[in-house]
Amino acid sequence: MKSGASKGELADKFGPPPASNSVVDIGQDEVAFFQENGYLVCPQISTDEEIVWLNQIYDWFLAQPRSGFLDGVFDLVSPYGTLETPKIGQLLMPEKKFPTLYDTALWKNARRIATRLLKVPDNEIENWGHLIYKSPGCANVTPWHQDEAYWDVSLDYLALGCWAPLQDVDESNGCLWFLPGSHRSNVMNHRHYTNDPAIHVLEVTEPLDTSDAVPVVLPAGGASFHHPRLLHYAGPNPSNGTRKAWANEFQTAPRKRATPHDRPWVKAGQDEMAKRLSER
């Protein structure tokens, strides 16, 4: 990401996260629920003090110069290179810029829970994060999709996503919606939003029955965990506040496939982004 602050300068600016004794774990009932439904909701994995601290860091990241590409904050629903204020903004891997995020109760608890849900040893877990937000008054939805539809077609994954809001979320400001049990399907056909490969966000193109979808209402500092093939969506944010979330992907090392998946939308998006990068 392009900015004038080094890791050390950010550490000096924000300091360490507030001290916390928060240790959140899950048992077999929660693991069984995740296996059956493809998701799990945890009402709290952080603290009020830590959420205040995280919001300050989040706002700093959002205020940095933008290129419209993946090296900084970019708009998920506008073409690559767009410099206007994002409607649905995303920043990849903030932990690379500010590793102190690894010291938070939120990240430590999320990692512990992910390890239980994936049923793997602690030392096999890898992670990368992203900040994702909806601007005040954003009318755009995040279309129904499966996370795995974005990923490298030459690899197989054992992974899940964690989504933690930094303010209370419900239907009034763009909370997630999950379709229980949909993780048992294969990756469905997707396309880039409005069929434009210059737009990052994907949407399912096959007919869906979403009548059983459930809203994921959470307080600030709560979190949801979901399987990478679980169908999910987020509504608009008509509120006057920014809906901010810190998302993390937890996984084991991906495994090389003998034959790549047939997901042509992945290459279409890569090619269009490369083209626009070459023109800037």
C-alpha positions as CSV (number, residue, x, y, z in Angstrom):
1,M,0.0,0.0,0.0
2,K,1.3,3.5,-0.8
3,S,1.6,5.7,2.3
4,G,4.2,7.8,4.0
5,A,4.2,5.8,7.3
6,S,6.5,2.9,8.1
7,K,5.6,0.0,10.4
8,G,7.6,1.6,13.1
9,E,5.9,5.0,12.7
10,L,2.5,3.3,12.8
11,A,3.4,1.5,16.0
12,D,4.5,4.8,17.5
13,K,1.3,6.5,16.4
14,F,-1.2,3.9,17.7
15,G,0.8,1.9,20.2
16,P,-0.1,-1.6,21.3
17,P,-3.7,-2.8,21.6
18,P,-5.4,-2.3,25.0
19,A,-4.5,-5.0,27.5
20,S,-7.0,-7.8,27.5
21,N,-7.6,-11.1,29.2
22,S,-10.2,-12.1,26.5
23,V,-9.9,-15.8,25.6
24,V,-12.8,-17.2,23.6
25,D,-12.9,-20.8,22.6
26,I,-15.5,-23.2,21.2
27,G,-16.5,-26.8,21.8
28,Q,-17.9,-29.8,19.8
29,D,-21.4,-28.4,19.6
30,E,-20.2,-25.3,17.8
31,V,-18.0,-27.4,15.5
32,A,-20.9,-29.7,14.7
33,F,-23.1,-26.6,13.9
34,F,-20.5,-25.2,11.6
35,Q,-20.2,-28.6,9.7
36,E,-23.9,-28.8,9.3
37,N,-24.7,-25.2,8.4
38,G,-21.4,-23.8,7.0
39,Y,-21.2,-21.0,9.4
40,L,-20.9,-20.1,13.1
41,V,-21.7,-16.8,14.9
42,C,-19.7,-15.8,18.0
43,P,-21.3,-12.8,19.9
44,Q,-17.9,-11.4,21.2
45,I,-14.3,-12.1,20.5
46,S,-12.9,-8.6,21.3
47,T,-13.4,-5.9,23.9
48,D,-14.9,-2.5,23.8
49,E,-11.6,-0.8,24.4
50,E,-9.9,-2.8,21.6
51,I,-12.7,-1.9,19.2
52,V,-12.1,1.8,19.9
53,W,-8.4,1.3,19.2
54,L,-9.1,-0.7,16.0
55,N,-11.5,1.9,14.7
56,Q,-8.7,4.5,14.9
57,I,-6.4,2.4,12.9
58,Y,-9.1,1.5,10.4
59,D,-9.9,5.2,9.8
60,W,-6.2,5.9,9.2
61,F,-6.0,3.3,6.5
62,L,-9.1,4.6,4.8
63,A,-7.7,8.1,4.8
64,Q,-4.5,7.1,2.8
65,P,-4.1,8.0,-0.9
66,R,-5.8,5.6,-3.3
67,S,-4.6,4.2,-6.7
68,G,-7.9,2.4,-7.5
69,F,-6.0,-0.9,-7.5
70,L,-5.1,-3.7,-5.0
71,D,-2.1,-1.9,-3.6
72,G,-4.4,0.3,-1.5
73,V,-8.1,0.9,-0.8
74,F,-10.1,0.3,-3.9
75,D,-13.8,0.1,-4.7
76,L,-15.3,-3.4,-5.1
77,V,-18.1,-2.2,-7.3
78,S,-16.3,0.3,-9.6
79,P,-13.8,-0.4,-12.4
80,Y,-10.1,-0.8,-11.4
81,G,-8.4,2.6,-11.4
82,T,-11.4,4.5,-10.0
83,L,-10.3,7.2,-7.6
84,E,-13.6,8.5,-6.4
85,T,-14.7,7.7,-2.8
86,P,-15.4,4.0,-2.7
87,K,-19.0,2.8,-2.2
88,I,-17.8,-0.7,-1.0
89,G,-14.1,-0.2,-0.1
90,Q,-11.5,-2.9,0.5
91,L,-7.9,-3.0,1.6
92,L,-6.0,-6.2,1.4
93,M,-3.5,-7.4,4.0
94,P,-3.5,-4.5,6.5
95,E,-1.4,-6.7,8.8
96,K,1.5,-6.4,6.5
97,K,1.6,-2.7,7.1
98,F,0.8,-2.9,10.8
99,P,1.8,-6.3,12.3
100,T,0.6,-5.2,15.7
101,L,-2.8,-6.3,14.6
102,Y,-1.6,-9.8,15.3
103,D,-1.5,-8.9,19.0
104,T,-5.2,-8.1,19.3
105,A,-7.6,-10.3,21.2
106,L,-9.8,-10.3,18.1
107,W,-7.2,-11.9,15.9
108,K,-6.0,-14.3,18.5
109,N,-9.5,-15.5,19.3
110,A,-10.4,-15.7,15.7
111,R,-7.4,-17.8,14.9
112,R,-8.1,-20.2,17.8
113,I,-11.7,-20.7,16.7
114,A,-10.6,-21.2,13.1
115,T,-8.2,-23.9,14.2
116,R,-11.0,-25.7,15.9
117,L,-13.4,-25.4,13.0
118,L,-10.8,-26.6,10.4
119,K,-9.6,-29.4,12.8
120,V,-5.9,-28.8,12.1
121,P,-2.9,-28.3,14.4
122,D,-2.2,-24.8,15.4
123,N,1.1,-24.7,13.6
124,E,-0.5,-25.4,10.2
125,I,-2.7,-22.4,10.1
126,E,-1.9,-19.5,7.7
127,N,-3.7,-16.2,7.5
128,W,-4.3,-13.1,5.5
129,G,-6.8,-10.3,6.2
130,H,-8.7,-7.5,4.6
131,L,-10.6,-4.4,5.6
132,I,-14.0,-4.1,3.9
133,Y,-16.5,-1.3,4.4
134,K,-19.6,0.3,3.1
135,S,-19.8,4.1,2.9
136,P,-22.7,6.0,4.6
137,G,-25.8,5.9,2.4
138,C,-24.4,3.2,0.1
139,A,-27.2,1.7,-2.0
140,N,-25.0,-1.1,-3.4
141,V,-25.5,-4.7,-2.2
142,T,-22.7,-7.2,-2.0
143,P,-24.1,-9.8,-4.4
144,W,-24.6,-13.5,-3.5
145,H,-21.3,-15.2,-4.0
146,Q,-18.9,-17.9,-2.7
147,D,-15.5,-16.8,-1.5
148,E,-13.7,-19.7,-3.2
149,A,-14.9,-18.3,-6.6
150,Y,-12.2,-15.6,-6.2
151,W,-9.3,-17.9,-5.5
152,D,-6.4,-19.4,-7.6
153,V,-7.9,-22.1,-9.8
154,S,-4.7,-24.2,-9.7
155,L,-5.0,-24.8,-6.0
156,D,-7.2,-26.7,-3.5
157,Y,-7.9,-25.1,-0.2
158,L,-8.9,-26.0,3.4
159,A,-10.0,-22.6,4.6
160,L,-12.7,-20.4,6.2
161,G,-13.4,-16.7,6.5
162,C,-14.0,-14.7,9.7
163,W,-15.9,-11.4,9.5
164,A,-15.8,-9.1,12.5
165,P,-17.7,-5.7,12.5
166,L,-16.2,-2.7,14.3
167,Q,-19.7,-1.4,15.0
168,D,-23.1,-3.1,15.6
169,V,-24.5,-4.5,12.4
170,D,-28.0,-5.6,11.4
171,E,-30.2,-5.2,8.3
172,S,-30.2,-1.4,8.7
173,N,-26.5,-1.0,7.8
174,G,-25.5,-3.9,5.6
175,C,-25.0,-7.0,7.8
176,L,-24.1,-10.3,6.1
177,W,-26.7,-12.9,5.2
178,F,-25.9,-16.6,5.0
179,L,-27.7,-19.4,3.2
180,P,-27.4,-22.3,5.7
181,G,-26.1,-25.6,4.2
182,S,-25.2,-24.1,0.9
183,H,-21.5,-24.9,1.5
184,R,-22.2,-28.5,0.6
185,S,-22.5,-27.5,-3.1
186,N,-19.6,-27.1,-5.5
187,V,-18.4,-23.6,-6.6
188,M,-21.2,-22.2,-8.7
189,N,-20.8,-20.2,-11.9
190,H,-20.0,-16.5,-11.2
191,R,-19.3,-13.4,-13.2
192,H,-17.9,-10.0,-12.4
193,Y,-20.6,-7.5,-11.2
194,T,-22.7,-6.2,-14.1
195,N,-20.6,-8.6,-16.3
196,D,-17.7,-6.2,-16.3
197,P,-14.3,-7.9,-15.6
198,A,-12.8,-4.5,-14.6
199,I,-15.1,-4.7,-11.5
200,H,-13.6,-6.8,-8.7
201,V,-16.7,-8.1,-6.9
202,L,-18.3,-11.4,-8.2
203,E,-21.9,-12.5,-8.3
204,V,-23.5,-15.9,-8.8
205,T,-25.1,-16.3,-12.2
206,E,-27.2,-19.4,-11.5
207,P,-30.8,-19.2,-10.1
208,L,-30.8,-19.2,-6.3
209,D,-33.6,-19.8,-3.7
210,T,-32.6,-17.5,-0.8
211,S,-35.8,-17.8,1.1
212,D,-34.0,-19.6,4.0
213,A,-31.2,-17.0,4.2
214,V,-30.5,-15.7,7.7
215,P,-29.2,-12.2,8.7
216,V,-26.0,-12.2,10.8
217,V,-26.8,-9.6,13.4
218,L,-23.7,-8.8,15.5
219,P,-22.5,-6.3,18.1
220,A,-19.2,-4.6,17.6
221,G,-16.4,-7.1,18.4
222,G,-18.5,-10.1,17.6
223,A,-17.6,-12.3,14.6
224,S,-19.0,-14.8,12.1
225,F,-17.1,-17.7,10.6
226,H,-18.1,-19.2,7.2
227,H,-17.0,-22.0,4.8
228,P,-15.5,-20.7,1.5
229,R,-18.3,-22.3,-0.4
230,L,-21.1,-20.9,1.7
231,L,-23.4,-18.6,-0.3
232,H,-23.5,-15.1,1.3
233,Y,-24.6,-11.6,0.6
234,A,-24.6,-8.2,2.3
235,G,-27.3,-5.6,2.0
236,P,-27.0,-1.8,1.4
237,N,-25.9,0.6,4.1
238,P,-28.6,3.4,4.1
239,S,-27.4,4.5,7.6
240,N,-25.3,7.7,8.1
241,G,-22.3,5.7,9.5
242,T,-19.6,3.7,7.7
243,R,-20.1,0.0,8.1
244,K,-16.7,-1.3,8.9
245,A,-15.5,-4.9,9.2
246,W,-12.1,-6.6,9.6
247,A,-12.2,-9.9,7.7
248,N,-9.6,-12.7,8.0
249,E,-9.1,-15.8,5.9
250,F,-7.6,-18.7,7.8
251,Q,-6.3,-21.7,5.9
252,T,-3.7,-24.5,5.6
253,A,-1.1,-24.3,2.9
254,P,-3.0,-24.7,-0.5
255,R,-2.3,-27.8,-2.5
256,K,-1.5,-27.9,-6.2
257,R,-4.2,-29.4,-8.4
258,A,-3.4,-31.8,-11.2
259,T,-6.0,-30.0,-13.3
260,P,-7.1,-26.4,-12.7
261,H,-10.7,-25.6,-12.0
262,D,-12.7,-24.3,-14.9
263,R,-13.6,-20.8,-13.6
264,P,-13.1,-18.5,-16.5
265,W,-14.2,-15.4,-14.6
266,V,-10.9,-15.5,-12.5
267,K,-8.6,-15.1,-15.6
268,A,-11.0,-12.5,-17.1
269,G,-10.6,-10.3,-14.0
270,Q,-6.8,-10.8,-13.8
271,D,-6.4,-9.9,-17.5
272,E,-8.5,-6.8,-17.2
273,M,-6.7,-5.6,-14.1
274,A,-3.3,-6.2,-15.8
275,K,-4.4,-4.2,-18.8
276,R,-5.5,-1.3,-16.7
277,L,-2.4,-1.4,-14.6
278,S,-0.3,-1.2,-17.8
279,E,-2.2,1.9,-18.9
280,R,-1.9,3.9,-15.7
